[in-house]
Amino acid sequence: MYREGYLIKCGRSAYDPPQLFFCVFEDGVVKFFQEKGGMFVGELELAGHVTKVRVEKAAPGKFPFRFSVSAAEVVRVEGRRMKLGESRVTEFAAPTNDLMKEWANSLHLWRRMNWKENVKFFDGSSELSQAEELETLQLQMHTVKTVRSRSVSGAKFRTPFVNIMHGQPSPTIKKLRQMIMHTGSTACA
């Protein structure tokens, strides 16, 4: 099975920036390139791994057409598959809902469909050129960045000690409050 196109590889945390890659999926390996015909950046290997592919729910401040791939390396012991480590979860975002479903199904069913050429799961899905895919994903990245930057400069970050000063008392919090009050009063004097 072969599939190629643009995808956003989402960061693992809120501070890890998303990256736009040209992805090529072939023989159980997703390869990431900086651009079409560009420099090779990395890969996600599915062969020899137990994989789970999940479509993610829409959430504010996140990319709209997301799916995640969970892969854990396995080895066969007496006919049974044994995980060698923790699953590594990689989250992607596609330009459209149809392309998200195509990518998710390709990654999920690659072992069964590996011998077929470029498989299309949904006949009624709209076709986008790779230039349109790139443009759509760049627009989504810009939109998500502006939404995130607005939320970071919110009221929560302007007054970080409000919850500590007026929250539930515990011995540790009481001591911290006293230290804050003490340093605040000596700094102003």
VEXKOL-98869 format. One record per residue (C-alpha): residue number from 0; residue in three letters; x, y, z. Coordinates in steps of 0.02 Angstrom, whole numbers. Example, Ala and Ser with C-alpha at 12.3 -4.5 7.8 and 13.67 -1.06 7.14 Angstrom:
     n   res     east    north       up
     0   Ala      615     -225      390
     1   Ser      684      -53      357
***
This chain:
     n   res     east    north       up
     0   Met        0        0        0
     1   Tyr       65      172      -44
     2   Arg        2      342       13
     3   Glu       82      513       10
     4   Gly       30      688       57
     5   Tyr       50      826      183
     6   Leu       15      798      368
     7   Ile       46      897      526
     8   Lys      140      799      658
     9   Cys       70      869      820
    10   Gly      185      903      967
    11   Arg      181      787     1118
    12   Ser      149      932     1236
    13   Ala       74     1106     1225
    14   Tyr      250     1180     1217
    15   Asp      311     1063     1080
    16   Pro      272     1150      914
    17   Pro      178     1057      776
    18   Gln      275     1020      617
    19   Leu      213     1013      438
    20   Phe      286      866      341
    21   Phe      267      783      173
    22   Cys      232      602      221
    23   Val      258      445      119
    24   Phe      182      282      183
    25   Glu      249      124      103
    26   Asp      287      -53      164
    27   Gly      235      -16      343
    28   Val      342      140      365
    29   Val      285      321      369
    30   Lys      431      431      313
    31   Phe      433      617      352
    32   Phe      511      744      234
    33   Gln      528      933      254
    34   Glu      438      956       89
    35   Lys      397      855      -66
    36   Gly      564      795     -133
    37   Gly      649      876       17
    38   Met      763      816      155
    39   Phe      718      659      253
    40   Val      675      704      434
    41   Gly      618      543      518
    42   Glu      505      392      510
    43   Leu      372      296      604
    44   Glu      391      109      583
    45   Leu      236        0      597
    46   Ala      312     -167      546
    47   Gly      358     -269      700
    48   His      245     -162      808
    49   Val       72     -180      882
    50   Thr      -21      -28      817
    51   Lys     -182       59      861
    52   Val     -251      201      757
    53   Arg     -380      317      833
    54   Val     -475      465      765
    55   Glu     -467      605      894
    56   Lys     -616      712      945
    57   Ala     -619      894      896
    58   Ala     -559     1007     1036
    59   Pro     -540     1196     1046
    60   Gly     -361     1253     1020
    61   Lys     -314     1092      929
    62   Phe     -310     1044      746
    63   Pro     -480      991      678
    64   Phe     -444      829      584
    65   Arg     -329      733      701
    66   Phe     -288      550      721
    67   Ser     -160      462      829
    68   Val      -53      309      798
    69   Ser        4      207      948
    70   Ala      147       86      912
    71   Ala      232      -34     1032
    72   Glu      375     -145      977
    73   Val      338     -331      995
    74   Val      430     -496      984
    75   Arg      358     -671      962
    76   Val      390     -791     1105
    77   Glu      318     -966     1082
    78   Gly      188     -901      960
    79   Arg      131     -757     1070
    80   Arg      168     -574     1040
    81   Met      254     -491     1188
    82   Lys      273     -303     1202
    83   Leu      452     -247     1226
    84   Gly      410      -75     1293
    85   Glu      283       63     1312
    86   Ser      178      120     1165
    87   Arg      239      273     1074
    88   Val       94      385     1025
    89   Thr      110      502      876
    90   Glu      -30      622      833
    91   Phe      -61      687      658
    92   Ala     -180      813      580
    93   Ala     -243      801      401
    94   Pro     -309      941      288
    95   Thr     -488      873      277
    96   Asn     -599      747      363
    97   Asp     -595      631      211
    98   Leu     -405      632      202
    99   Met     -396      601      389
   100   Lys     -505      445      367
   101   Glu     -401      388      217
   102   Trp     -237      405      313
   103   Ala     -307      325      472
   104   Asn     -378      177      375
   105   Ser     -217      156      275
   106   Leu     -112      150      434
   107   His     -238       38      523
   108   Leu     -262      -88      383
   109   Trp      -90      -86      302
   110   Arg      -52     -270      340
   111   Arg     -211     -329      253
   112   Met     -197     -209      106
   113   Asn       -7     -209       85
   114   Trp      -11     -305      -79
   115   Lys     -133     -183     -161
   116   Glu      -87      -23     -250
   117   Asn     -152      146     -192
   118   Val     -313       98     -103
   119   Lys     -455      223      -90
   120   Phe     -574      183       52
   121   Phe     -707      315       17
   122   Asp     -760      340     -164
   123   Gly     -861      498     -131
   124   Ser     -717      589      -47
   125   Ser     -660      750     -127
   126   Glu     -489      753     -209
   127   Leu     -365      887     -159
   128   Ser     -203      920     -248
   129   Gln      -48      914     -140
   130   Ala      -30     1103     -159
   131   Glu     -207     1124      -90
   132   Glu     -166     1004       53
   133   Leu      -12     1107       96
   134   Glu     -109     1271       89
   135   Thr     -250     1203      198
   136   Leu     -130     1137      331
   137   Gln      -31     1300      334
   138   Leu     -194     1394      365
   139   Gln     -241     1272      505
   140   Met      -69     1294      586
   141   His      -88     1483      581
   142   Thr     -263     1472      656
   143   Val     -209     1356      798
   144   Lys      -58     1465      838
   145   Thr     -166     1621      854
   146   Val     -293     1531      964
   147   Arg     -154     1463     1076
   148   Ser      -66     1631     1090
   149   Arg     -228     1714     1144
   150   Ser     -257     1582     1279
   151   Val      -79     1594     1346
   152   Ser      -95     1779     1380
   153   Gly     -255     1749     1479
   154   Ala     -295     1801     1657
   155   Lys     -231     1637     1733
   156   Phe      -51     1681     1692
   157   Arg      -62     1862     1751
   158   Thr     -101     1812     1931
   159   Pro      -12     1647     1963
   160   Phe      -20     1650     2155
   161   Val     -206     1686     2176
   162   Asn     -249     1502     2201
   163   Ile     -105     1478     2322
   164   Met     -150     1630     2427
   165   His     -337     1593     2438
   166   Gly     -349     1403     2411
   167   Gln     -371     1258     2532
   168   Pro     -252     1265     2681
   169   Ser     -126     1127     2709
   170   Pro       35     1133     2812
   171   Thr      143     1151     2655
   172   Ile       31     1284     2578
   173   Lys       24     1380     2743
   174   Lys      214     1383     2749
   175   Leu      221     1440     2567
   176   Arg       93     1577     2601
   177   Gln      196     1640     2748
   178   Met      353     1642     2641
   179   Ile      264     1739     2503
   180   Met      191     1863     2628
   181   His      360     1883     2714
   182   Thr      459     1911     2552
   183   Gly      323     2025     2486
   184   Ser      326     2135     2641
   185   Thr      518     2147     2648
   186   Ala      530     2183     2462
   187   Cys      410     2330     2477
   188   Ala      493     2403     2634
***
